[in-house]
Amino acid sequence: MRLVVISDTHGRSMLIDRVLRKESSAQEVFFLGDVVSDIESVMPDYPEKNFHIVRGNCDYFCEYPSFDIVEYKGVTVYFTHGHQHSVKSGTDRLLQSAYGVGADIALYGHTHISSIEYKDGIYLINCGSLSLPRAGSPSYAVIDITEKGILPTIKCV
């Protein structure tokens, strides 16, 4: 199973469309907030995909949750924007939340800096920002969940 993780598009929905066309085999799409209307605008074009959405600090009056949890064949994914976990100051609070729900993967955005860490048995994955990266190129994450394990990758647009 392939997951695509996108965050912090800030009004540039055409970049989401570019990623989803490139990653056409991905069944699951995670949008980690800032600006949810971007993902909503492309969803009708991809009825075969499952979308998982949380709100970010720029998603005012939004009805999406601030975090959520999904499971795929025994792999638990905790996902959030990250601002409520103070991720700009580190990932300790995020790690605690993920550990508390038995997550194998914790997805977050907010910092606009992509990263993959493995701490205490949990993958902490920040996909970066498609539109306003603070380090490097615009990016997103792809996570392959196979019988052999979890393989996260950061990709540039």
N, C-alpha and C positions, 0 to 999 in steps of 0.2 A: 504494500500500500504506500502511496506517495502523498505527502502533505505539502502544500505550498503555504508559506507564511508571509504576510504582507502587513506593513504598518506605516503610519505617518505619511500618507499621500498628500494631505493638505491641499485638496482641490484639483489634483491631477489624475483623474480617473482613467485617462487614456494610457497611463503607465500600467495600471492594473490590467487592462485589456491586453497590452503587449506581453505581460508576464503570463497571463492565463493562456494565451495562444502558444507561447513558447513551451509552457509546461502542460500541454494538452492531456497527458496521461494522468495527471494528478486528479484524484477524486475528491479530495478534501481541501478546502480553502479556508485559512484562518486569517481574519482581519483584526488587527489589534488596536484599532482606534486611530483617531485623528485623520481623516474626516469620514464618518460612516456613510454619508451620502455618496461618496466616491464608489464604494463597493456596491451600494444599493443600485447605482446607475448601471452597472455592468452585469449584475446578477441575472436579469432576464435573458441575456445572451448565452448563458451557460446553465441551462436547466438540468444538465446531467451531473452537475457538481453539487456537493453539500457545502454550504457556507456556515461558518462559525464566526460570530462577530461579538466583540466587546467594545465598549465605549472608551474614549480617551479623554484627556483633560480639555481638549478643544471641542468635544462633542456635547455642547450645551443642550439641555432639554431632550436628551436622547433616552429612549426606552430600553436600550440594550444593557445587559448587566456589566458590572465593572470587572468581573472575572467569570470563568466557567470551567467546566471539566468535561472531557469526553474520554472514552476508552475504545481502543482498537485491539482486539485479540490479546487482551492481557496487558496492554501498554496504556497507562493512564497519562493524559495530557492535561495539564493545568495551564490556562492562558489568561492573560491580563494585559492592560496597556503598560502598567508599571509605575505610574505616578503615585499611586496609593501605597506602593511598596518602597518609595524613595530610592528607586534604582539608580538615580544619578549619583547617589552617595554609596552605592554598592548593592550587592545582590543578597545580602544576608536575610532581609525580611522576605524577599521572594522565595528564597530557599526554604525558610521556615514554613511558609504557606504551602508550598509544593510538598514538602515532607509531611506536613500535617494531613494531607489528603491522600498520601501514598502515591504521589505522582512519580513517573519515570522521566517525564519531560516537562519543563516549565518554559513557556513562551512569553516574551515581553517585548515591548518597543520603548517609546518615550525618549530615549537618549539620542536617537538618530545615529547610533554607532553600532555596527554589527559585531556580534561576538558569539562564540560557542565555548562554553565551559562545561566541565564534568566535575561536580562536587557531591560528595556523599551519596553517590549512586544516582544522581539526577542530572540530566542534561539541562543546562540553562542556556536558552537560545534567544538572542536578540537579532531579528532579521534586518535591523538598520532602518533606513528610510528610502522609499522609492523616489522621493522628490527633493528632499532637503538633507542630504547626508552631512554629518559633522566631521566625518573622517572617511576618506576614500570615495568610492563611486556609489551612485544609487544602487541599493541592494534589496534582496529578499532572501528567504530561506526555503530550502527544500529538505524534507525529512523522509527518508525511506525507512519503512518499518517492514522488516523481513523476518523469516524464520531464524536467520543468523544474527539478528540484532537491529539496532537503531543506527542509522547513518545520516547525521545532519550535515548540510552543506550550505554555505553562503554563496549566492550567485549575484553577479552584477547585471544590471539591465543592459 
